[in-house]
Amino acid sequence: MDKDAFYWEMVKRNIGVYTIEEQEKLRKARVAVCGLGGVGGYEAILCARMGIGGITGMDMDSFDISNINRQMLASTSTLDEPKALVAERIIREINPTIEVKTVKARVDEDNAVELLSGHDIVLEAVDDMPSRVIIHRTARELGIPSVGMSGSPPNRGFVSSFFPEGVPYEAALNLPCMGKKLTAMELRQQIADIKKKRAWYSVKMGAPASWAGNYCEGKDGWIITPVRAHLLALFSFHEAVQILTGREPLAPAPKGILIDLDNLQYPIRVVEPPEGGWDYTTL
Amino acid sequence: MNNLPSYEAIFDRNYGVLTLEEQEKLRKARVTVVGVGGVGGITAIQCVRMGIENLHIIDGDLFVPSNLNRQMLSFVGNLGRSKAEEAERILKDINPRVKIKITTDFITKENAEDLLSQTDVILDGTDNLAFRVIVHRAAYKLGIPSVWIAVTPPFRGGVMCLSPTSVPYEKALKHLSLGKELTDELEKQVIAIKDERAKFSVSKGALADWADKYLRGEKAWAVISPVANIVGLLASFEIMKLVIRRPDLEPVYSPQLLHVDMASNPMVSIQTSSDGSWDYTKL
């Protein structure tokens, strides 16, 4: 089967939901996935399955045993392998016609422009706040839309889409670093500490207080359940597909997709921010 | 393998969301997945990543290229192979301790009760509406909870748990077959519900051209990756609830419906029906 025939056979069940013209747009699209863990690893797989033409995946870590509970690229046979390498191999096993490039690196002030330029959309799937700010800020500077997410215990999550001409990431989330470089350690720490406040807010929402204490002292990792990480990946990816096909995303910033699986009426909905914008500690 | 990771190490990050007792319940639970395609495949993966160690996979199908757009167990390298056998291989790579029984046949009236008797929860991931009646009738008779799912163009889906004490499947979804022997003629009428679903889906944004071709038998069901995966994830969360039985985390039992529509707000909601049943042609 030639490359074209394979491509259209692979994506034929997409047609009916999307038109052939929209599928062509996805085939031409170049997507950057920052982070290949619980959220980004799944997003990379979704890009390949959906028929996205080009993927760049970035992650500097290797797989660890405790990744297996949620990271779709992690298995017993990929332990200790770089996430970037495994991602590239699995993407090619899904769609050998895809243009895939992976980089064993963390996106930071000094490499962000180089890593993110040339893409049509950026999917942010990292777990530290300074990196998130750098990714969305750089995408905006480069004129590229970006999709951001965050997840908190027990089963909560947030997704929003950012456009170069729309509300910036830091403004939508009321972060205190608007317009400032994140090279100063003090500011970086201030941004990173927001996550500790989110841990304590999570306790109010049902997470164990002993965990939040341990997390803030650096003894425990962030609590993550598979289903929440994966819903974040799927809703972020759906935003990206809507944007790439020229349709409307569900949550252009400052709107957000709020996930709370303990909400027994509306587990997932689109919400306008409260007056004055989002308080990131509550997300 | 000498360095087999311990169960505790793999599922360490579940702790905090789940208690050790709940994790142990998952470890001991037996889950049967009927059909490991777009929904059943991701549900089976999620079950293993949550720590379930006993699965029975039933699927008589082989992988084809048009599965790649959404089926998480399909890869270019396993096209033409048995879905059940591939599920076993991939799930064991995630957690080598997992015990998997496979049946490479389809479910039938004759074998259903025999195949489904030794399990704690059944996921119905088949795409044939007559098979579904067979699965849920057998589950009801055996006193085992079962989970129904639907994926409908363009962006819709549903999940519903059934138990011997909730509204029976055929009543909850207004089947003409309710209380009757499932004859060939009745099977045809049940299967025809899917044609009505295709017609109705056009009013929700599916392509009219696709629906025409589907009704003429020229096109298969249209389905994209994010929707199939979201339904599978939500189904795996229901399976978790059915296993851990936490008092304040009730499964969505019939006639309640966990409704998905990625093109509306809320995107996921728990809905109740005034007369205790649903018009399946509109789901």
Interface residues (C-beta under 8 A of the other chain):
Chain A: M1 F6 E9 M10 V11 K12 R13 N14 I15 G16 V17 Y18 T19 I45 L46 R49 M50 G51 I65 S66 I68 N69 R70 M72 A74 S75 T76 S77 L79 I90 E93 I94 N95 P96 P153 P154 N155 A207 P208 W211 D220 G221 I223 I224 T225 P226 V227 H230 L231 L234 F235 F237 H238 V241 L250 I257 L261 D262 L264 Q265 Y266 P267 I268 R269 V270
Chain B: M1 L4 P5 A9 I10 F11 D12 R13 N14 Y15 G16 V17 L18 I45 Q46 R49 M50 G51 P65 S66 L68 N69 R70 M72 S74 F75 V76 G77 I90 D93 I94 N95 P96 P153 P154 F155 A206 L207 W210 A211 Y214 K219 A220 W221 A222 V223 I224 S225 P226 V227 N229 I230 L233 L234 S236 F237 M240 L249 E250 L258 M262 N265 P266 M267 V268 S269 I270
